[in-house]
Amino acid sequence: GSQWCELRSVELALKQGMRKQAIDNVNYFMSQEYPDEFVIPGWIAALADATKSADELNDETMLGALETVNAIVQVTTESSTSNDILTGLFSVVDSAALYLSNRPLKSTAGEHNLYFFLSKTLS
C-alpha cells in the first residue's frame, strides 16, 4: 500500500525533474543558437516532447514551458521566419492547460498567477 505510493511519488518526482531539465535545455539552446527556419522547429519539437505528458508536469515546469512558448513566439516574430512554424506550440499549450485543469486544488496565492500566465500565453 504505502510503499507503492512512495515509489510512485519518487518516480513522479524523477519524471518531473527530467521534464524540467528538458525545458531548461530548450532555453539553453535558445540562448546559444541563431533563430532561423531550421533551428526554431527543433526548439518547438523539443519543448513539445518535454511537455507531452501533462500528468508529469508540475507548477514549475508548466510555467517554464509557457515562458518558453512566449520566448519562442517573440523570437520568431522578431526574425524573418514564417509564423507558420509556431503551430507546433499548440501541443505545449494544450499540455499546460490539461495539467492546470487536472492539478490538485491548492489554496495558494500563486494559483491565480498560473491561470493568468496561461491566459496571457493564449492571447
N, C-alpha and C positions, 0 to 999 in steps of 0.2 A: 504494500500500500504506500506508505510514506517514502520508502526507498525509491519506488518508481517515480513519484512526484519530484523527489530530489534530483534524480537522474535527468528527468525531463527538464527541470529547471536549469540544471547545469548545461545540458545540451542546447537549450534555447539561448542561454547567455552566450555560449560559444558561437552559435549561428548569428546572433545579433552583432557580436563583435566582428565576425568576418564580413558581414554586410556593411558595417560602419567603415571597416578598413577598405573595402572596395570603393565606397563613395569617396573616402579620403584620397584614394589613388586616382580617381577621376579628377578630383580637384587639383592634385599634384600635376597630372598630365596637362590640365588646362593652363597651369601656370608656366609650363615648360615648352609647350608646342604652339606653333603659329596656327591660328584658326583658319582653316580653309575647307573646301568642299570634300576633302578626303579625310581630314582629321576629326572634324566635328561629328560626323556619323559614328566614328569609333567611340567618342566620349558618350554619345547618346546610347549606343548599344551596351557599353559597359555599365552605365547608370541603370538602364532598363534591366539588365541581368542582376545587378545588385539589389534591385527592389522588387523582383518578380514574385517573391513570397511575402505577401503583406503580413502574414502571421509571424514572420521572423523579424519584423521591424519593431522599433520602439520609438518613443517620442523623439529622442536624439537623432536616430537615423532618418526618421520621416522628415524632420525639419532640415537635416543636412541634405537630403535628396531634393527637397523643394528649393532650398537655397541654390543648389547646383543647377536645377532646372532654370531658375531665374537667371543665373550667370550665363548659362549656355544660350538662352534666348537673347540676352543682352549682347553677348559676343557675336552671335550670328547676325543680329540686326545691324551691328556696327561694322561688320565685314561686308564684303561684296558677295557673300554666299547666299544662295537662294533660301528663303524661309521654308520652302517645302520640306527640307530635311528635318525640320522640327517636329514632324508628325510622330516620330519615334518617341518623343517625350510624353505622349498621351498615356502610354502604359505606366510610366513612372508616376504621373499624377493620379491615375486610376488606383495604383497600389497604395499611394499615400491616403487617398480618400477611403479606400476599403479598410486600411489599418485604422483610420480615425473612426470609422463607423462601427468597427468591432472592438475597439480598445476598451478595456475595463474603465468604468466610470470612476473618475477621481475628482475630488472636490478641491482642485488646486487652482490658484490664480493663473497659472501658466496654461491651463486648458483653453481659455479664451484666445490666447496667443496662437495656439495650434490652429484653431478654426480660422482666425484672422489671416494667418500666413497661407493657409490653403486657399482661401478666397482671393487673396492678393495674387497668388500664383495663377489662379484661373482667370483673372481679369487682364 
